[in-house]
Amino acid sequence: MPADHDDELHDELLRRVVAELRRPVHLDPALDARALRAIREDQRRRPPARRQLWLAGT
């Protein structure tokens, strides 16, 4: 049985939800910078991944 790949949205509620989610969102630059700083600090606190051993096949 062939798959039906119909990209058209037939449900009005679903169509409105998708349209709302596609709208651009303005972020405050200060909030954006603070979030990125928190992500970087969290990454510094984690122990480094042992990728060298994985890449070497051990």
LINCORTA-V787953 format. One record per backbone hydrogen bond with DSSP energy under -1.0 kcal/mol. NH is the residue of the N-H (numbers start at 1). CO is the residue of the C=O. If there is no record, write none. Layout:
BEGIN
nh = (NH;NH)
co = (CO;CO)
END
This chain:
BEGIN
nh = (15;16;17;18;19;20;21;22;32;33;34;35;36;37;38;39;40;41;42;43;44;45;51;54;55;56;58)
co = (11;12;13;14;15;16;17;18;28;29;30;31;32;33;34;35;36;37;38;39;40;41;49;50;51;52;53)
END
